[in-house]
């Protein structure tokens, strides 16, 4: 019995020691996981919300447009608020608010209430996203080695877990309000002690060494983010449709295309930090984007269930490291305050994510889905070409003239 107690005591002390040594990493990883659990929970129950309010596809589109508009607003506001109060404060306060908004969405009684809630949902989601990425850059700088990809891997993992919880809740016949209330309570209460370990920065540490302003280097990084976000959105909304329509696959087989894409992104992001440390950000993005390009080209050139699943899986593997590497490069480039830089970067990127599925949908109605998917193919090719412009990442010294360090 005494040995059991001693072993348990040693285990607890070991866990406490790990948290003390890696408190910043654990806190930021928790923020990414909590954020995506909420987002995944919402996405998995959209059909149930639509049915409960008896909404048409067009009416649901109005509500989702409200969320998209809120995301764009929150992306810009997030930098301002985080710069004023600190990214740490925004994350700690924003996660519980985000969780509460999830519950309110399930309780909306009509389209107007749901749309208003979705606007708030989008604003809060984007503000927390900007702030937690800024905190991730701080932790990465302190560690002097790549960590960003792993943080984004936690987000991808949380999104899958949130969606799985939604599937299980739906199978059990649980109403969205009950599921959301449980998820919100668990996420808010469970994350609070770990989020308290987010790194503190004095106000002077947030002051800019360069003024906050749009600049060509930042816009180039933003356009890389735009291409990646749009391509990710295209895969999320259209991969299963493409495999079903072009290959005549069943719904289950078609869904495997997006599942492969999602799993590819998760695997690539968890491997991305080690790969980035080994080869550097330029080669990492160049090679991974080339893999993404080859995967999507395969799916489009050889329409079929097997080639579609393989192609979209390769697309996920290739796109996985892109956004984390771009955020790290922008945050280390000395282009303004950290919060301001991340906010501007995500503003451009979010526009790609918001507009991408609609652009693909409109183009497919004119020229067909296969031809419409040439749009993300071209954007991924652009990422391959632009990857050579990345030059600053975690653990790498800034070049002389910090204002140009992120893009050469």
N, C-alpha and C positions, 0 to 999 in steps of 0.2 A: 504493500500500500504506500509506504514511504517513497519507494522508487517511482511509483506512478505519480505521486504528488511532485516529486523533484523534477521528473521529466516534463510534466505539464507546466511547472514554474519556469523551467528553462525555455520551453516553447514560447510562452507568453513574453518572457524577457527578450527572446530573439525577435519576435514580431515587433515589440516596442522599439528595440534597437534599430530595426529596419526602417520603421516609420520616422525615427529621429534622423537617421542618415539620409533618407530619401523623402522627407516630408513634402517638399515642393513637387517632386515628380508624382507622388501618390495623390496629392491634392488636385493637380491639374488633370491627371488621368481620371479622377473621380468626376471632375466637372464635365469632361467630354462624355463620359459614360452616362451621367445623369441627364445631360442635355439630350442625348440621342435616345435614351429610354423613353423620354416624354414624346419626342418626335415620332419614334417608331410606334408607340402606343396609339397616337392619334391616327397615323396613316393606315394602320391595320383595321380601324373601325369606321373609316369614312363611309363604306357602303351601309353600315348599320345606322349611322347618323342620317344619311340620305333617306333611308327607308322610314325611319322614325318620324321625320318631318314631312314625308311624302313630297320630296323635292324632285323636280325634273333634272335632267342632265344640265340644262342651261342654268337653272337656279343654283345647283351645286357649284357650277363654274363661277357664279358671282361670288359665292362665299370664298372659294379658293383664290379668286382674284384678289379679294380683300386681304387674305393672308400674304399673297405675293407682294401686294402694295406695301403692306406693313413691314415685310422683310426688307424692301428697298429703303424705306424710311428708317427702320431700326439700324441698318448697316451704317448709315451716315450719322445718326444720332448716337450710336454706340461709341464712336470715337470721341465725340464731344463730352458725353457723360463720363466715360471712363477717364478721360483726361482731366476732368474737373474733380471727380471723387475717387479715382483710382480704379483700375481694372479689378482688383481684389474685391472691393466693395460691390461693384456691379455684379460679379459672379455670385458672391454670397447672397446678395439680396435677390438677384434675378432668378436663380434656380427655383426657390420656393414660389415666386410669383408665376413663373412659367408653368410650374406644376399645378398651381391653383387655376390658371387660365384653362388648362386641359379639362378640369372638372366643369368649369363654367360652360365650356363648349358643349359638353354632353347634356347640360341642363337647358340649353337654348330652346325656346319654345316656338320660334318661327325663323324665317330666313333673315329678317333684319337683325335679330339678336345674334344669330349664328355668324353673320357677316361681320358685325361689330366686334364680336369676340375673336374672330379670325384675324382681324386687323391687329388687335392687341397681341394675339398669339404670335403673329409674324414679327411685330416690333420687338417684343421681349426676346424671342428666339434669336433674332439677329444681334441685338445688343449684347446678350450673353455670349454669343458666338465670337463677336469681335473681342470682347474682354478676355475670354478664356484663351483665345489664340495669342493675345498680347502677353498674358501670364505665361503661356507656354514658351514664348521667346525668351522671357526673363529666366525661366528655369533652365532652358537650353544653353543660354549664355553662361550661367553659373556652372553648368556641368562641362562646358567647353567641348561638347560632342553632340552629334545629331540625336534628337529625341522626338522631334516634331512628328515624324511619320508614325511612331508608336502611339502618340496621343490621338492622332486621327484614326489609327487602327482601333483604338478603344471606342471612338465615336461610331465607326462602321459596325463594330461588334454589338454595341448597345442598340443600334438601329435594328439589327437582326433579332436581338433578344426581345426588344419591345414589340416587334411584329409577331414574334412567336407567342408572346403572352396574349396578344390580341387574337391570334388564331385559336389558342386554347380556350380563351374566354368565350369566344363566339361559339366554339364547339360545345361548350358547357351551357350555352344559353344565357350567359351573364349579360346584363345590359351594359352599354358603354359607360353609363354614369357610375356603376359599381366598380367596373374595372379601372376607370380613370381615377376614382377616389382612392382605391387601394394603391395604384401605381404612384399617385401624387404623394400620398402619405409616406410610403416606403422610400421614395426618392428624396423627398425633402428632409425627412428625419434621418435617413441613413447617410446622406451626403454631408449634412451640416458639420459634424465633428471633423471630417477630413478636409472640407473646404476652409475651415478655420486655419488650416496649415498653409494656405496659399501665401506666397512670399509677399512681404510688406515692402513698399518702396516709398521713400520720402518724396515730398513734392518736387524737390530739386532734381531727383532722379528721373522724374517724368518730363523735365524741361527739355526742350528741343535743342539739339546742337545745330540743327538747320530748321528754318521756318517751315511750318506746315503749309504745303502748297502742292498742287498738281505739278508733276514733272514728267519729262519723257521717260526716264528710267522706270518710274513708278507705273506709268501708263502701260509700258511694255509688259511689266510683270502682271499688271491687271488684265491685259489682253490674253496672256497665257492662262490665267485663272478663268477668264471668260470662256475660252475654248474648252477647258477641262470641265467646267460646270455645265456648259451646254451639252457636251458629249455625254456626261453622266446622266443628265436629265433625259436625253434622247434614248439612252439605253434603258433607263428606268421605265419610261412610258411606252416605248415602241419596240423593244427587243422581242417580247413575247408575241406582240401583234405581227411583227415581221416574220417570225418563224412559223406562226400558224398560217398566215395568209400566203406566204411565198413557198413554203414547203408542204402545206396541207397537213401539218402536224396536229395532234390532239392538244387540248388546252393544257394538260399536264406536262406534255413534252415541251410545249412552247414556253411554259413557265420556267422550265429548267434553264432556258437561256438567260433570264434575268437572275436566277439563283446562281448560275455560274459566274455571271458578271459580279454579283455582290460578294461571293466567296473569293473571287480573284482579287477584288479590291482589299478585302480584309487581309488576305495572305500577303499581298504586296506591301501593305502599309506596316504590318508587323515585321517584315523583313527589310523595310526601307531604310531604317536608321543604320543598320549594320552595312548595308550596301552603300549608303551615302558616305559613311566614314571610310569605306574601302576605296571608292572610285571618285568621290567628289560629286557635288550637285550637278555640274554640267553634264558629265557622262551619265549619271543616274537618270536624269530627265530625258536626255537624248536617247538612251537605250530603251528606257521604259516606254517612252512615247512611240518609238519605232515598233515595239511589240504591239502596242495598242493599234497602231496604223495597220500592221500586218493582220491583226485579228479581225478588225472591221472590214478590211479589204477582202479577206477570205469569206466572211459572211455574205458580203454583197456580190462577190464574183461567182461564188458557187452556192446558190440558194439551196438549202436543204436543212433538215433537222440537225444532223450531226455537225455539219460545218457551221451552222448558226450557233449552236451551243458552244462549240470550240472557239469560234470567232469572238463571241461576246465575252467568254471567259478570258480570252487573251486581252480583250479591250479593258476589262476590269483590272487585270494584272498590270497592264501598262499605264493606266490612268492613276492607279492607286498612289504612287509616290509623288505625283505632280503637284497637287495643291499643298501638301505639307512642305515640300522643298521650296516652293514659291513663297509661302508665308515666312519660312525661315530666312530666305534670301532678302525679302523685303524688310523684315524686322531688323536685320543686321546691316542694312545698307546706309544708315545715317541720313535718310531722306526726310526726316522730321521727327516729331514725337512718335513713340512706338504705337500708341493708341490711334493717332491720326493716320499713320501709314497703313496699319492693318485695316482701319475703317475704309480708307480709299480703295485699297486692294479688294476688299470684299464687296464694296459697292459695285465695282465693275464686274466682278465674278458673279455676284448674285443676279445681275441683269441677264447674264448668260443662262443661269439656272432657271430663272423665271420665264424668260422668253423662249428658250430652246424648244420645249415640247410643243408650244403653240406654233412656232416657226415650222417645225417638222410637220405638224398636222396640216397647216395651210399648204405647204409645198407638196405634201403627199396628195392633197385633193386636186392639185393641178397637174402633177407629173407622175404620181405614183409613189408609194412609200420607198421602194428600192432606190429610186433616183433621189428622193428627198434626203435619204441617209448619206448621200454624198456630201451634204453640208457638214456634219460632224467629221466625216472623213477628211475633208479639206482643213478643218480646224485642227485636227490632230496632226496633220502634216505640218501645219503652221507651228505647232508646239515643238515638233522635231527641229525645225529650222531655227526657232527662237531659243532653243535650249542653250545654245552657245553663248547667249547673252547673260546667263546666270553666272555669277562669279563669287558671291558671298554666301556662305552657309554657316551653320553652327560649328564652332570650334576652329574656324578659319580666321586669321587676322584680317582686319579691314585694310583695304588698300589706302594709299595716300589720296586724299580727296574723298572723304567719306560720302559726300553727296552723290558720288558716282559709283560707289562700291558695289551696289547690287546688280548693276547692269553695265557691261563693258561696251 
